[in-house]
Amino acid sequence: MDIVWLEHAWSRDTTKVGGKGASMGRLADGYTVPPAFNLTVDAFNRWGEYRHSDDDPPDDLLEAISDAYARLGTLCGTDDPAVAVRSSAVDEDGSDNSFAGQHDTYLNVKGVDAVTRAVIRCWASLDGEVAMDYRRQSGLSVDNAVMAVVVQQMVKSDVSGVAFSANPITGDLGQVVINSSWGLGESVVSGTVTPDTYTIDKAGGIIISAQIANKAKMTIPKGDGAEEVDVPRIMREQPSMSDSQALEVSRLAESLEQRESHPVDVEWAFYQDTLYLLQCRPITTLG
């Protein structure tokens, strides 16, 4: 099968939909995960016959992407839903290798032609020099690598960030550490903004510390993509979320840690006071 939705059994199988896709497939039934479909490894392998030529993928594969995007639009209540198109390599987001930032992601993509182009670019990023170097340094195969792609409804977040269900600096398993900032999470993940940092004690369910940064930049949806812009001065030194929101994110990270049976690194977003789970992977830096 070329395309499967989150509720399909394949969407819980890393060998079919990669690490990122399988994580969302496992967690979609218990958490607020935006609707999505996966282009499977089968689809990648079919495209692979054309990857080193100027030819387009097979017509029936292009039609399948178009049909899935139309169905996603129905779920989102619009003809041209904005989506995030994310790489999901089979050995990505594992317990040993996160591949964070090694493959391409495209945000706020609209229209079937743009989505198709973004999917192909995600597939092509598997062959990128940076990703290949990462594979070699990690002792992973460079000859038989395969990739799935996740196409997911875009959350136009008011505030977003990452949460660690164990302190990634000290290794303290009794603490949750949250980084948050305005807008989309790309600025936090890419390191172009100094985020607010909340440290929360799991046992007491209390905020131990809240370090509020001067958040100069944020990423926002713009046109058919995303753009990093200046944060309005009045917002730069304001907390990006309330204490109650920070505790809600902490509870999400703790719940995911219990469900996955290991400490987790979580990407999350608030939009209109609803907390969304965008990504969950093992923390690979605890040692």
C-alpha positions in Angstrom: 0.0 0.0 0.0 1.2 3.5 -0.9 -0.9 5.5 1.6 -2.3 4.7 5.0 -4.0 6.8 7.7 -3.1 7.0 11.3 -5.8 4.4 12.3 -4.4 1.8 10.0 -2.2 -1.0 11.5 0.7 -0.1 9.2 0.8 3.3 10.8 2.1 1.6 14.0 4.8 -0.2 12.1 8.2 1.5 11.8 9.2 -0.7 8.9 6.2 0.6 6.9 5.9 4.3 7.9 9.2 5.2 9.6 9.9 6.3 13.2 7.9 9.5 13.2 4.9 8.1 11.4 4.7 5.0 13.7 5.0 7.1 16.8 2.0 9.2 15.7 0.1 6.1 14.7 0.6 4.5 18.1 -0.5 7.6 20.0 -3.3 9.0 17.9 -6.0 7.0 19.7 -5.1 8.4 23.1 -3.9 11.9 22.5 -4.9 15.0 20.6 -3.0 14.4 17.4 -3.9 16.3 14.2 -5.3 14.1 11.4 -2.6 12.7 9.0 -1.8 10.2 6.4 1.5 8.4 5.7 3.2 7.7 2.4 4.6 4.4 3.1 8.0 2.8 2.3 6.2 1.0 -0.5 5.5 4.5 -2.1 9.1 5.5 -1.6 10.3 2.4 -3.3 8.0 3.0 -6.2 9.3 6.5 -6.5 12.8 5.2 -6.2 12.7 3.8 -9.7 12.5 7.5 -10.9 14.6 9.2 -8.2 17.7 9.7 -10.3 15.9 10.8 -13.4 13.8 13.9 -14.4 10.6 11.8 -14.6 7.7 12.3 -12.3 6.5 9.5 -10.0 3.9 7.1 -11.5 0.6 8.7 -12.3 -1.4 6.4 -10.0 0.9 7.4 -7.1 0.3 11.1 -7.8 -3.4 10.4 -8.0 -3.3 8.6 -4.6 -1.6 11.6 -3.0 -4.3 13.9 -4.5 -7.1 11.7 -3.2 -5.6 11.5 0.3 -5.1 15.3 0.4 -8.8 15.8 -0.6 -9.9 13.4 2.1 -7.7 15.3 4.6 -9.4 18.5 3.5 -12.8 16.9 4.3 -11.6 16.1 7.8 -10.3 19.6 8.2 -13.4 21.3 6.7 -11.6 23.0 3.9 -10.7 22.3 0.2 -7.0 23.3 0.6 -5.9 22.4 4.1 -2.6 23.7 5.3 -0.4 20.8 6.2 3.1 19.9 7.5 5.0 17.5 5.3 7.6 15.6 7.4 10.2 13.0 6.6 9.9 9.7 8.5 12.9 7.5 7.8 12.7 3.9 9.0 15.6 4.4 11.4 14.6 7.9 12.4 13.4 8.9 15.9 14.7 5.7 17.4 16.3 5.1 20.8 19.8 5.5 19.5 19.5 8.0 16.6 17.0 10.8 16.4 18.0 12.2 13.0 16.7 15.6 14.3 17.2 18.2 11.6 18.8 15.7 9.1 15.9 15.4 6.7 13.5 17.9 5.3 10.2 19.2 6.8 7.9 21.6 5.0 5.3 23.7 6.9 2.1 25.4 5.9 1.9 23.7 2.5 -1.3 24.2 0.6 -2.7 22.7 -2.5 -2.1 19.2 -4.0 0.7 20.3 -6.3 2.6 21.9 -3.5 2.1 18.9 -1.3 3.3 16.5 -4.0 6.5 18.6 -4.5 7.1 18.7 -0.7 6.7 14.9 -0.5 9.3 14.4 -3.3 11.7 16.8 -1.6 11.4 14.9 1.6 12.2 11.7 -0.2 15.1 13.3 -1.9 16.5 14.6 1.4 17.3 11.0 2.3 20.2 11.3 -0.2 21.4 14.6 1.2 25.1 15.0 2.1 24.3 16.0 5.7 22.0 13.0 6.2 24.5 10.6 4.6 27.3 11.9 6.8 25.1 11.4 9.9 24.4 7.8 8.8 28.1 7.0 8.4 29.0 8.5 11.7 26.2 6.6 13.4 27.2 3.3 11.7 23.9 3.1 9.8 23.4 1.8 6.2 23.8 4.4 3.4 22.9 1.9 0.6 19.5 0.5 1.8 18.0 3.5 3.6 14.3 4.1 3.0 11.9 6.8 4.0 8.2 7.3 4.6 6.5 10.8 4.7 3.9 12.1 7.1 1.3 14.6 5.7 -0.5 16.2 8.7 -2.9 19.0 9.3 -0.9 22.1 10.2 -1.5 23.5 13.7 -1.2 27.2 13.5 0.0 27.4 17.0 -0.1 30.4 19.3 2.7 28.9 21.4 4.7 25.7 21.0 7.9 24.0 21.9 9.5 20.8 23.2 9.2 18.9 26.4 11.5 16.4 28.0 10.1 13.9 30.4 13.5 13.7 32.1 16.0 16.5 32.6 18.3 16.3 29.5 21.0 18.3 31.2 21.3 16.7 34.6 19.6 13.3 33.8 17.1 13.8 36.7 14.3 11.4 35.9 12.0 13.2 38.4 11.9 16.4 36.4 10.2 17.6 33.2 11.9 20.3 31.3 9.9 22.4 28.8 11.1 24.9 26.2 8.4 27.2 24.8 8.1 30.2 22.6 5.6 32.1 20.5 4.3 30.8 17.2 5.3 27.6 15.5 7.9 25.3 17.1 10.4 25.5 14.3 12.2 28.4 16.0 12.6 26.4 19.1 13.6 23.2 17.4 16.1 24.9 15.0 17.6 26.9 17.9 17.1 30.4 16.3 15.3 31.6 19.4 16.2 31.5 23.1 13.0 29.9 24.5 11.4 30.1 27.9 12.4 27.2 30.1 10.2 25.6 32.7 11.4 22.9 35.1 8.7 20.9 36.8 8.9 18.4 39.7 6.9 15.3 38.7 6.2 14.1 42.2 4.8 17.4 43.5 3.4 18.6 40.2 4.9 22.0 40.8 7.0 24.4 38.8 10.5 24.5 40.3 11.7 27.3 38.0 10.6 29.4 35.1 13.3 31.2 33.2 11.6 33.7 30.9 13.9 34.6 28.0 13.9 37.6 25.6 12.3 35.9 22.7 13.4 38.0 19.7 12.2 35.7 16.9 9.2 33.5 16.1 8.1 31.4 13.1 4.6 32.0 11.7 2.6 30.6 8.8 2.8 32.9 5.8 1.5 32.4 2.3 2.3 28.8 1.2 5.0 28.3 3.8 6.4 29.7 7.0 8.6 32.7 7.9 10.7 33.7 10.9 9.8 37.2 12.0 10.5 39.6 14.8 8.5 39.2 18.0 6.6 42.4 18.9 8.6 44.1 21.6 5.8 44.0 24.1 5.7 40.2 23.9 9.4 39.4 24.0 9.9 39.2 27.8 6.4 38.0 28.6 5.9 34.3 29.6 4.9 32.4 26.5 2.5 30.3 28.4 0.7 30.3 31.8 1.6 28.1 34.7 -1.5 26.0 34.1 -0.4 25.4 30.5 3.1 24.5 31.6 1.7 21.9 34.0 -0.6 20.6 31.2 2.4 20.1 29.0 4.3 18.4 31.9 1.4 16.0 32.4 1.4 15.2 28.7 5.1 14.4 28.8 4.7 12.2 31.9 1.8 10.3 30.3 3.8 9.7 27.1 6.7 8.5 29.1 4.5 5.9 30.9 2.9 4.8 27.7 6.2 4.5 25.8 8.1 3.0 28.7 11.0 5.3 28.4 11.9 9.0 28.7 10.6 11.0 25.8 11.2 14.2 23.8 7.9 15.7 22.8 7.0 18.4 20.3 3.7 20.1 21.3 1.6 23.1 20.4 -1.2 25.2 21.9 -3.8 26.6 19.5 -6.9 28.3 21.0 -6.2 26.7 24.4 -6.1 23.2 23.0 -2.8 21.2 23.5 -1.8 19.2 20.5 0.8 16.4 20.3 2.9 16.8 17.2 5.8 14.4 17.7 7.2 12.0 20.3 10.5 10.2 20.3 13.0 8.7 22.8 15.5 11.0 24.5 18.8 9.9 23.1 21.1 12.0 25.2 20.6 10.7 28.8 23.4 8.1 28.5 
